[in-house]
Amino acid sequence: MLSTGTPTGAPPDWSIVDVAVPRPSARLAGVAMAGFSQHVSAFVDMAMVAHPSVTLLIDLSDGDGILHSARDRHGPGHGSFVVGLAPGDLRVAGRVGACLQIRLEPAVAAAVFGPSAGLGGRVESFEDVWGRDAERVRDELRAAGSWDERFAVAADILRRRAADRRPVDPEVAHTWRTTLAGRGRVRVEGLAEEVGWSRKRLSARFHAQLGITPKRAARLVRFDHAAHLLAAGLAPASVAFESGYADQSHLHREVRAFTGLTPTAVAGAPWLAIDDVAWPGSSPARSVSATASVRSVPRRMARHGRAWNRGRTAWTDAH
């Protein structure tokens, strides 16, 4: 748990949160953005579940800022931060009036942040990763008059940031795309054969450029698919079968490895509850067509938040 001296909060009540997504014409390849506005102040405390992307969360609120705590980090961090691939158990807490979350496919993240943008699974402050322009970026986003304008500002900044960097090797990009398309059910040897490299060379180049090995990337992608199926209400045994795990115990071990949680807790994780609204089409079990720029979260998300309380108890018991 976060050790901040602040009373333990509750999962977000999504019914009082507005979620904005870019219009289709404004979206960038390999980049997914969502804006969150909490129009009633409330302290929240929740788990963020590993996702096959590098995640940038920019706090646009006034006040003390977001608190985040991750495995192997000494004490909680404050404010905007970047989450690398497969960060382990990660919690976020605080009073957040508005924030922008950006998911970057690993190849895009490498262009934006440089080699090894996967950060080795670490969670770092936005300032440490972005550099001295971080505050200026936040100021530009805060000054924007609407979420559409913020998305346009963010897209322009990302384009400029990536313009002068060399893209990842085509072989590395192909390996990632194939892993994603196969929902993680791929063999590294087969991927190496496809690109004409040895397994050793592919692993070395992939890790050097994306900050993760091809084998762990496949595990992460498969876990993500399983996590969304759990969030959609499928029983763990069915999820294990659908996701290609040997058995339910195998699924349990992988969920624990990637999140520090049980499958029950992941099934109620509030960030997964919002995925099909903030990230249209991201859920393998529930696909929502979303073209509106801003909308309130459906009431069923609030019901999912109540279910998360049961998962939260399981998380506390497990720790």
N, C-alpha and C positions, 0 to 999 in steps of 0.2 A: 504493500500500500504506500501511497505518498505520505511522507512524514513531514508535514508542513506546519503543524500547530493549529491548522484550521479544522473545524469540525468536519467530520466525514460528510460529503455531499451525497446527492442522489443522481441517478442516471437522468439524462435530459428528457424533459417532456417535449417530444417532438411536435406536439400540437401547438406550442407557442414559439416555434422556430420557423422562420421563412427560409427556404432554400432556393438559391438562384443558380441556374446553369447557363452557359453560353448558348446563344442561338446557333443552329447548325452551321450557318454561313460564317460564323466567327471562330469555329473550332480549329485547333491545330492538330496535325497528325502526331500521334504519340503523346499527346497532352490532354488530360482531362481536368477540368476545373469546376469547383462548386463554391458558392458563397453562402455562409450561414449567418443569419441575423436573429439573435435571441431578443425579442421585444419585451420580455418580462424578466427582470434580473433574478437569477437563481444560481446558487452554487452547484456545480455538477462535478461528478467524479466517475470516470468510466475507463474501460479498457479500449485501446485501439488494436485491432487485429491485423496481423501481418498481411501485406498485399504485395503482389508481384509488380511493384513499381517503387520508385523513389518518391517519397511524399514530402512536399513542402507545405507547412502550415504557417501562414502569416497572420498574426494577431493584429487586428485593426481597431481594437477597443482601447478606451482610455482606462487608466488604473494600473493595477499591479501586473496584469498580463497572465497568460496561460502558464500553469505549472505542468511539468512533465517529468516522469520518472521511468527509467528503463533499467533492465537488468545490467549489472556490472557498471552502473554509473554511480558515482559518489554524490548522493544527495540529489534533490530535484532541481531541474533547470527552470528558468523563467522566460516567458516571451515566445517569439517565433522560433521555429526549429525545423530541422530537416531529418527525416527518418530514412535510414538506409534500408536495403533489402534484408528481410528476415531479422528484425531487431529483437526478437524474443518478447517477453512480457513487457508491455508499455502501457502506462496509465497517464491520463490527462485530466486535470482538474482546474477549477477556477470559475470566475464569473466572466463570461465571454459575450460581449455585446455583438461583435461581428468578427468574422475571420474568413480568410480565403484559403482553401485547400487546393493544392495543385498536385496531381499525380503525373509523374513523368515515366514513360517507358525507359528501361535501363539505357538503351542506346541514345535516347534523347537526353537523359540525365548526364551521360558521359559528355555530350556536346555542351551542355549548359554548365556543368560543374567541373569538368575535366576527367581524366582517367580515374578509374576505381571509384566512380561516382556512387556505386552501391554502398560506399562507406563502410564496407566490411560488417554490415549489420548494426552499425552504431547509430546513435541519435546525437546530433550536434546542433548547437545554436545556429540560427540563421546567419548571424554576424560572422561566426567562425568559418562557415562554408562559403558564404557569398562575398565576404570581404568588406572593405570600407564603404561601399555603396549601399549596404543593406538598409541603413536608416533612410537614405534618399528614396529607395524603392518603396519602403513603407509609407513615407510621406506622400509620394505620388499616388499610391493606392488609396490612402485615407482622403486625399483631396478630391478624388473622383466623385462625380455627382450621382452616379448610379452603378449598379452591378454591371450593366453592359459596358459602361465606360471603364470600370475596373478590369473586366476581362480583356478589353482591348489594350489597356495599358500593360497588363501582365503579359499578354501575347507579344507585344512589341518588345518588351524587355527581354523575354526569353529568346526571341529571334536574334536580337542584337548580341546577346550573351553568347549564343551558339555560332554566330557568323564566322568567327575567325578560328574555330577549332576544327581539327580533322575528325571526320566521322569514324566510327568504329569499323573494324574490318568487315567486309561483306559477309565473310564466313561466320563471324561472331553474330552479326545481325540475323543471318539466316537461321543459325542455331537457336537464338532466342525465339524467333517467330515460330519455328517448328515446335519448340517446346511448349509455347503458349497454345498453339493450335491443337496440339495433342493432349492438352490439359495435364501435362507433366508425365504422361505415360509413354516415355521415350527412353531409348538406351543411348548412352553417350557414345558407345562404339558405333552405333548406326548413324548418329549425327556426324561423327568424324568421317565416316565413309562418304556421307553425302557431300561434304565440303572438300573432300580430298586431302584431309590432314590426318595425322596420327592422333590418337586419343590424348596423348601427352601434350602435343602442341595445342590442340583445341582447348584443353583445360587451362593451359598456361595463358594463352591469349585471351580467352574468355574471362578468366579471373583478373588479369591485368587491366582489362578495359571496362568490365562491368562490376568488379569487386566481389564476385561470387563465382563458385565453380559451376560447370554445367550440371553436375549431379545434384548439387544443392538447389540450383535454380529449378530443376524438374520437381524436386520435393516441394518447393515453395508453391509452384504453380498448381500442383496436385492438391496441396493443402488448401489453397484458396478456393478451388472448386468444391472441395469437401465442406469447407466452412460455410459457403453460401447454401449448400444443400441442407446443412444442419440448421441454418437460420431460417430456411424455408419450411422447417418442420418435419423433415424426414428423420426417421429413426436412425440412430448410429449404425446399426447393422446394415441397413439399406444403403446408407451413405458409404460405408466401407466397401460394399460390393460395387456400387456405381462409380466409385472413384479409383477402383483398382487396388485397394489395400488387401493384404493377405487375409485379414480378419478384423473384427472389431477392436481387438487389443492393439493391433498394428495402428489403426486409426487413432486410438486413444494416445499412444506413444507419440505419434507425429503431432497431434494437436497440442500435447503438453510441451513438446520440444519447441514449437513455433510460438506459443503464446503463454506458457506457464499455466494454462487453464484446462479444465475438463471439457469434453464435448458438450455437456449440458450448459456450461457457462458460455461457451462460444455460440451455442444456439441462440442465446439471449443477448448477445453483445449488442449494445445500442448502435455502434458504428456500422455493423452489418445490417441492422434494421433500416438504416437510411440509404443503403447502397443503391437500391433500385430507383430511388428518387433523385439522389445527387449524381449518380453515375448511371444514366439510362443504359439498359442492355448489359450491365456488368454481371448480373446474377444469372447463373446457369439454370435456375429453376423458375425465376420470375423476371420477365422482361417487360419494362414499362416504357412506352413511347413517350418521350418528353420533348416538346418544342417550345413551351412557354419559358420566358426568361426567369420569372419569379413566381413561386407558388407556396402556399402553406402546406405543411406536411399533413397527410391524411391522418384521421383519428386512429387508424389501425396501428400507426407507429407509436402512439401513446400506449396502446394496449401492449405492444411489444416491449415498451420500456418497463411496464409493470412485470412482464415475464422475466426481464433482465434481473430484477431483484432476486429471483430464485437462483439465477446463475451467479449473481454476485455473492450470495451466501456460500455457494459451492466454491467460488474462488477464495473467499476468506478462509473457509475450512481447509482448503488445500494448502494454504500458506501458514 
